[in-house]
Amino acid sequence: MTSAMREWRDATAPIDHAWEKLMSWRVPLMAAGGLLAMRGVRKPRATGRLFKRCLTGLMMYNRGKALYRATRGRNR
């Protein structure tokens, strides 16, 4: 029984760590979300464009990071 509990804790440790990290940023994230919601009510189209650009930038960053990792080990 104790080994199963230990395995469960080991398996869920990354999730718990991420949750604790998220909760440490709870107040700033709520403030940013509130400001974004206020902007969305006042200027919905501009907020949509801003969200789309941010999402595109995030996806480009992730693809660039993956490309860098893939080519880092190769000799040119």
C-alpha positions as CSV (number, residue, x, y, z in Angstrom):
1,M,0.0,0.0,0.0
2,T,2.8,2.4,0.9
3,S,4.7,1.7,-2.3
4,A,1.6,2.4,-4.3
5,M,1.1,5.7,-2.5
6,R,4.8,6.6,-3.1
7,E,4.4,5.7,-6.8
8,W,1.3,7.9,-7.0
9,R,3.1,10.8,-5.4
10,D,6.1,10.4,-7.7
11,A,3.8,10.2,-10.8
12,T,1.8,13.3,-9.8
13,A,4.8,15.4,-8.5
14,P,5.2,17.4,-11.8
15,I,1.6,18.3,-11.8
16,D,1.7,19.3,-8.1
17,H,4.8,21.4,-8.7
18,A,3.2,23.2,-11.6
19,W,0.1,23.9,-9.6
20,E,2.1,25.3,-6.7
21,K,4.0,27.5,-9.2
22,L,0.7,28.7,-10.7
23,M,-0.7,29.5,-7.3
24,S,2.3,31.5,-6.4
25,W,1.5,33.7,-9.5
26,R,-2.3,33.8,-8.6
27,V,-2.7,37.4,-7.8
28,P,-0.7,38.8,-10.7
29,L,-2.5,36.4,-13.1
30,M,-5.9,37.5,-11.8
31,A,-5.0,41.2,-12.1
32,A,-3.8,40.7,-15.7
33,G,-6.9,38.7,-16.5
34,G,-9.1,41.4,-15.1
35,L,-7.4,44.1,-17.2
36,L,-7.7,41.9,-20.3
37,A,-11.4,41.4,-19.5
38,M,-11.9,45.1,-19.1
39,R,-10.2,45.8,-22.4
40,G,-12.2,43.0,-24.1
41,V,-15.4,44.7,-23.0
42,R,-14.3,48.1,-24.2
43,K,-12.6,47.1,-27.4
44,P,-13.5,43.5,-28.4
45,R,-12.0,43.5,-31.9
46,A,-8.7,45.1,-30.8
47,T,-8.4,42.6,-27.9
48,G,-9.1,39.7,-30.3
49,R,-6.3,40.9,-32.6
50,L,-3.9,41.3,-29.7
51,F,-4.8,37.8,-28.4
52,K,-4.2,36.3,-31.9
53,R,-0.9,38.1,-32.3
54,C,0.3,36.9,-28.8
55,L,-0.8,33.4,-29.6
56,T,1.0,33.4,-32.9
57,G,4.1,34.8,-31.2
58,L,4.0,32.1,-28.6
59,M,3.6,29.4,-31.2
60,M,6.5,30.8,-33.2
61,Y,8.7,30.8,-30.1
62,N,7.8,27.2,-29.3
63,R,8.5,26.1,-32.9
64,G,11.8,28.0,-32.9
65,K,12.8,26.4,-29.6
66,A,12.0,22.9,-31.0
67,L,13.9,23.7,-34.1
68,Y,16.9,24.9,-32.1
69,R,16.9,21.7,-30.0
70,A,16.6,19.5,-33.1
71,T,19.5,21.1,-34.9
72,R,21.7,21.7,-31.8
73,G,23.3,18.3,-31.9
74,R,24.0,18.2,-35.6
75,N,27.3,19.1,-37.1
76,R,27.2,21.5,-40.0
